[in-house]
Every structure is written in C-alpha cells, then in structure tokens.
Amino acid sequence: MVFFSINRLLVFSFFVSFFSQDSSATNNMDKNCDWPQESKHISEMVDADQASIQALQNFLVEKRGKGVTTIVFSNPSEKEEATRLFNHDVAIREENNKKIDELITRCGWPKKSIVGSYVSSMTWLLLQHANITLQEKYLDLVKELSNSGEIRRAEYGYLFDRVQSRNGRDQEYGTQLYDREGKQFLYPISDEKSLDKRRAEIGLEPICSYLANISAAKDEFDRRCNLTKSSEEVVEKESLLCDWYKESNLVLELAKKVEVEGLKMRELQLHGRTAGGVFSINEMSKFSSYQDTITKINEDNGHQLGELLSKCGWPIKSSSNLGLIGLMLELLQYSDINLQEQQLPVLRQFVQSGKLNPHLIAPIEDAVLVYRKGKQLYGTRFTELGGNGKLAPIMEEDKLDTRRNELGLAPLCIFLATSWDGDYEFKNRCEKN
C-alpha cells in the first residue's frame, strides 16, 4: 500500500531576491545555515503551536458544545484545566517567538526560492501567531517578500490586518475576526465599498466566499451577503447547482475528523522522537489503532467526497474559496484509487486552463502512476506512514528535484524534513554526516 505523506497542518502549501532597508530584518542568507535542518526546526515549532492551540480549542468547544453560547465552568478543576492549557499555549508561543526571531536574524527569511512555499508559509504562520512586537518588527520585511514573489501577497495581507486590528485600527482586507459568545464577526474595515477589490489584488476571494466557509461566522455572512442580493459582495452560489456554503461545511467536517485523529497520532510520534524513536508496546498498540481509525475515516470520507463530486463537481470559480478546493484535494489524496483516476483528467483540465496550480495535483498524479506503473514522478508517496516508511520507487531519480522545482514543489530534502512520514528517508538521504 502506498500513502501520500501527511503534512503537519491542514493548511496548504501556497506559492528573487530583495533587500530589506531594516538592518534588523535583512535577508542575507547565512552560508552556514543548513536549510533542510532549519526547515525541520520550523516544522517542530509549528507542531508545538498547533498542538497547544488544538488542545485549548478542543477543551473550550467541549464546554461550549453543550448547547450554551458562553463558557461556564461547573467546578474549580475545569477552570484550572483551562488556565493550564492557556498558560501552556502562551509559553509555547513565547518560546517560538524567541526561536523564529533568532532564525530570521541569523539566516534571513526562508525564501520560497530556497526552501519552497510550504516552509516559507509555515514561518509566516509562526509570525502570524507571534506577539505584536515581533509582528511589527518584520511587517516591512514580509511586505517586501510579497512584492518580490517570495511569499503570497495574501500572507502579507493577513499579517497587516492582524497588526492593524491588534492596534485598534481598521483592517484593509477583512481577514481578521473576533469571537463573541461562540460566534465570529469581522473587525472594523476601512473603505468597505472597495474591500473585494483590495482582496482580489492580493489574491483573496470575495469577502462573502470567505465568510461562507467559516461556520461560526454565519451571522456575519447573513448580515453582509444574504440580505443584500443587489450588492456586488453576493456569493455566486446562485449560479451553481449546489449550495457551496452548505457543502463547504460538509468538507470541513470531513477534514476535521481526520485532523482530530491525526493529531493523536502526531503527538505519539513526537513523543517517540524525543525518546529516541523507541515506542513501548502500549504506544505501538495505540499507534496501530490510530492508523486503523484514520484508514476507516479516509474510506468513509472518500465515499462522501465521491458523492459530492458526482453531484456538484469542483467549485472552480473566481469567487470560490481556494481553501475549500485545497481541502477537497487533501481528501482526494487519501481516497480510493478509482476516484483518484476518475478525477485526475478533470484536475488536469483545470491546470491547463490556469484555474489550478499544477503542484496541487502532484500527489494524485503520483498515486495513479504508482498504482499503474509502480513508480512515481514527484516523490510524494510513501510505502508506509508514521516516519519509518520509504518513498515509493521514483522515475529517473537523479532528475527528481528538477521536476519538483518545475512544478513549484520544494526540494525533496525540504519536503522530507517537514513531513511526519519522512524521518527514515530524511536521515538516509539528507542528514549530513
């Protein structure tokens, strides 16, 4: 059996030189920086960041999931647990702040042209979750990186809005929301009439398409989008056969099921790494159980995804949410080979027409190739999950990184460094003796 590597986030890899005017944020690459190893460190920081956030969110959602809109602790121990989780999250972020600041100061920003878009985007995510001082320090650098094509313009937009809203100023791109009794609402926005124009300029979908895929923002969506059908902000779902607001919630639910179980397995893997790769019998049993559960979830998800695609197709429109498409592709990567083969020609047409970036379908291409010919082109498939798997055989392996680069994928060693399933291959292929 061959698997696509589970990346550390349900988030997607988004795809030259420049000079920073701020001497504290120059991006001169230190020749002593080992970027595969630094990428691994960045991934580990993101692991810790996401695990702490998820643990706190799961606890609060469980409390809020009992039909109440405000969180009420029924006993002191619950309040103590919430405080512990919150303080742990704060501690993780403070530690990550120090590490990412030191890394950028020593090595410069991990540019897309050096490490690929995934690692660059993970660095941006750490900065997006940093304190306001660090965000303000590197905001101009991120702007220059976005102007030179080294990171997505949308990433600059998200960071700019975060700094603005944290300072009590209007945001420009409508990316930031706040929570009020379990519901999410947009922070104030400057010049709302031209909001969608500004969003389009940095590669973001219209505001209503953005809100349609955030279930907690339904009231904000209804206020802005459902009650003003004459507005230019109205989602184009009227012209579609399917209600993508409803269907996007289904996709999010399917992805969430995998993420929850995957987080358990990743925590166990992380513990195994810190213990020198040694697992107890009980841990091995748990790991096997998690794998079986995820396999079953993937089978069920693939069935529901197939039904959705049969009914609605892909939401490939200028107004559709690229995050939704990315999640659907993620689900497809773990689906039945017959569904992958069925959808691959459709996805290739989207690529040829410029509606989809080719790197997004590389795992599907490799899955079908391994199934039909026993070899892959882009090095995305493993023979086993969990860190000990080997890459499935690769066609003309000496040309692999060239093919990956042409498609917009990171070099193989960067990919292996940031993949939970790439430990064995990373040690054998990439670590310096």
N, C-alpha and C positions, 0 to 999 in steps of 0.2 A: 504494500500500500504506500502511496506517495502523498505527502502533505504539502500545503503551502505554509510557510512559516508564519506563526502568529506574532505580529509586531506588538510592541508594548502598549499601544494605545489604540482606541477606536477613533482614531483620528487618522487623516490620510497624508501621504507624502505630497506636498504641493511644490510644483516647480512654478573687461570684467574686473575688472579692477576698479578701485576707488580709493580716495584718500580722505581721511577724516581731518577736519580742522581742529578738533578737540584732542589735544595731545594725550589726554587720559583715556581716549577711546579709539586710538589708532588701530588699524587692522593690518599692521605689518606682520606677516606670517613668520613666527619663530621657526627657524630651520630645525630646531631640536624637538619640536612638537611631533609626537607620534599620533597622527590623526586617527588611525583605527583604535588605538588605546584611549585617546581622548573621547572618541565617539562612544566607546563603551562606558566611560565615566559619565558622560552626559545621559546615556540611557539609564544608568543606575540612579542618577538624580531624579529623572522623570519617573522611574519606578516608585521611588520613595514618595514623591509628590503625589502621584495618582493614588497610591495605596492609602495614604493618610486621608486624602480628600474623600475617597470612596468609603472608608470606614466611618468617617464622621457623617457623610451623607446617608449611608445605609441606616445608621442609628436614628438620625432625625426623621428620615422617611418612615421608618417603622413606627415611630411615635405619632407621626402625623397621619399615617395610613389607617388610623382607627376612626376615621370619619370626622376628625377635628381639623380646623384651619390654623390653630395656634398650638404650639408645643407646650404641654403641661406634664411635668414630672410627677409621677404618683408617689415616689419615695426618694429619700436622700441619695440612695445608691445610684439611681438613674441620673440624677443631677451630677453626681461625682463622676460617673462614666462619661457623660457629655463633656464635662470640664477636662477630664483626662484626654479624651480624643481631640478636643480643641487645642489644648496645650501641646499635644504631640504634633498636630498639624503645623502649629506656629513654629515649633522647634525645627521641624523638617525644612520649612521654608527659610528660616534664618540660616540654617546650615547650607542649604542650596544657594542662598544669596551670596555667601562668602565664596563658595566654590566656583560659581559661574562668573563672578566678578574677577576672581583670580585667574580663571582660564582665559577670559577675554583680554585681560591686561597682559598676560604672558604670551598668548598665542594669536590674539586677534579673534574676530568672529569666525566661526566655522562656515566658510562660504559654500554656497551651493556648488560652485565650480570646483571646489576641492573635496568636499565630503558628501555632496548630494543634498537634495532638498529635504529629505527626511530628518537628517541630523540637524540641519540648519533650522528647520521648523521646531524641532524639539528644544533647541536653545532658545528660540523665541518664546515657546510655551513657558519655560522656566522664568524668563524675564517677565512675561505676562502675569505670572504668579508671584513676582518679587515685590519688595517694598517700594514705596513711591520714590524714595531717594535713588534707588538703582534704576528704576524705570526712567526717571528724568535724566539721569546721567547718560543713558545710552539711547535716548529717543532720537537725537540727531543722527547718531550712527545708523540706527535702523532705517531712518528716512533715506540716508544716502545709499544704504544697501538695497532698498526697494527701488530707488531711482536707477541703480546700476544693474538691476535684474538678479541680484544675488539672493533676495528673498521676495516673497509675494508682496505686492503693494497692499493687499488686504491685511497682511500681518502688521504692516505699519499702521493701517487704519485702526485695527483693534487696539494696538498699544497706545496710539494717540488718544483715542476715545477713553481708554482706561485712565490715562493721566488726567485728561480733562475732567472726567466725572469724579475722580478722587479729589480733585482740587475745587470741586463745586462749580465747574464751568460747563457750558453746553458742549455736548459731543457733536462731532461732524458727520459721522457715518451711521449712527444708530445701531451700534454693535453691543452696547452695554445695557444690561437690565438689572433691576434690583428686586428683591423678594419682599412681598408684603402678605403675610398670613398664607403662605404657600402658593401665592400667585406671583407672576413676574411681569414687570412693567418697565418700559424704556425710560432711562434717564432723559432729562430735557435735551432737545436737539436744536441746533441753530438752523435758521432758514429751512424749515421743513418742506417748503414747496419744491426745493431743488434737491431734496435728500436722495431720491432714487438716481438722479443724475450723478451726484457725487459718489454714490455707491458703485455705479456702473464704471466710473473712471478708475476705481481701484479693483475692479473685477468681482464685486459682490452682486448678488441677486437683488431684485427689488425688495423693499422692506416687508411687504406682505408675504412674499415667498419665504423670507427668513423667519418671520413670526409663525407662519403656518406649520413649521416643523419644530416648534417649541411648545409642547403640550401645556406647560404651565403658563404660557403667555396667551391662552385662548381669549381672555377678556380684552387684552391689548389688541389682538388680531381682530376681534369682532368690532371694537371701537374704531379702528382705523380702516378696516378693509371690507367688512360685510355690510356696513351701514351706509357706505358712500359709493354706490356702484358706478357713479359718473366719474369718480376720481381715477387718476392715472395710476394710483397705487394698487388698484384692484388686482388680485391674483388672476392669472389667465386660466384658472381651472374651469371656468365656464365653457371654454372651447374644447376641453378634454372630455373623453368618455368616462374618466374616473375622477373621483374626488381625492386629489392628492393630499389634501390636508388630512383626511381620514386614513388614506393608505400610508402616508408617511409615519403616522403614529404606529401602525402595524409593523412597519420596517424597524422603527426604533425599539419596539417591544421585542422583536426577534433578535436584534443585535444585543439588546440588554441581557437577554438570557445567556448568551454566550459569554458576554463580558463578566457577568457575576461569577460563573463557574470558572472562567479563565483566570480571574483574579485569585481565586483559591489556589489554583494550580501554580500560578506565578509566585505567590507567596511561599509555597512549599519549595519551588525551585530556588528562590532567592535564599531560603534557609539552607538548602543543600549546598549552594555556592559558598556561603560563609562557613560551612562546616567542611570545606574541602571536597565537596562533591559526594560526601558519604551520607546515605539515607538509611534510617532504621527500617526494620521490617514493617513496622506500622506505617511509616511515611511512604514506603513503596506501595503498600496496600491502598493508602489514601490517593496517591498519585494515579494508580491504575483506575481507581474508582472515578476520579475526576475526568480522566481521559474517556472512560466509557460513557459518562454522563454527557460530556461535550459531543462525543460522536453521535449519541442519540439526539441531542438538541440540534445538531447540524443536519441530521436526516429529516427531522420534523420541519426545520426552518427551510430546507431546500424544497420540500413539498409545498409549503405555503408560498415561497418565492416563485416557484413554477406556476402556481395558480394565479398569482398576482401578475406575472409577466404575460401569461396567456390572456388575461382579461384586459390589462392596461398597457402592456408594453413598458418601455423605459420613459421616464419623464425628461426626455432630452428636448428642452426648450430654453430660450434665452432667459425665461423667468423662473426656471426650475432651480431648486437648491442643489448645488454640486455636492454638498454633504450627503444628501439623500441618495444621489447616484453612487457616491463612494461607498455608502453602507450597503447598498444593494449589490455592488460588485464584491464587497467583502463577504457577504452571504453566499454569493455565487461561487467564490473561491473554495468554499467548503462543501458545496453541493454535489449532487450526483453527476458523474462524468457525462451522462446523457444530456442533462440540462446544460452543462457547460458547452458541449458540442453543438447543441441546438442554438445557443445564444451567441456563440463566437462569431459567426458570419454577420450577425446584426451589429455586434460591437465593432467589428472591422469596418463596417459601413460608416458608423459614427466617427471613427478615427479618420477615415478617408475624407469625410466631409468637414473635418475640423471641429466637430462637436464634442470630441472626447480626446484627451491626451493619450498617446499610444502606450506610455508606461503603465497606465492603469489596467490594461488588459494583458500585460505580460504574464502574470500568474495563470491566467486562463489559457493563454497560448501554450505555456509550458506544460500545464496539466494535460491538455489534449495530446501534445507531442509525446510526452512520456507514456501515455496510455496507448497511443497508436504505434510509436516508433521506439520507445524505450529510452529516448534521450531528449533533453530539454535545450533550449537556446539561451535562456537568460539567467539560469541559476537561481530560480525562486522556489524550487520544490525539494523537499527532504524525504528521505525514506522512512524517517521516524521523527516524532515530535518529542520535545522535552529536553533538548540540549545535547543528546548523545547521537542524534541522527546524522546520517551522511547525506550530502547532496545527491540527488538522482544524477545519473550519468549526463554529461554535457557535451554537446556537439562542438567540435573544434575549440577545445577549452582554452587554447592559447589566445583566442580572439574574443573571449568572453567579455572582458571589461570594455573592449571596443564596442561590442554590440550593446552592452548595458548603457554606455555613455551616449551612443546614438539614439537610444530610446528615452533618455532622460533619467536613467536609474543610477544610483550611487555605485561606486566601485564595489566589487564583491566583498572585500575585507571590511568596508564600512557597513555593508548590509549584514554580514555575519556578526559584526561587533554589536549591532543593535537588535539582533534577533534572539529571542529566547531559545530558539531551536538550533542556533549556530555555534554553540560553545565548542563542540568537538572539532568542527571544521575550522573555526577561527584559530584554535590552538595549533592545529596541524598546518594551516595554510598561511597564517598571518602574523602570529606572535614572533617577535624577534628573539633569537637565541641569546 
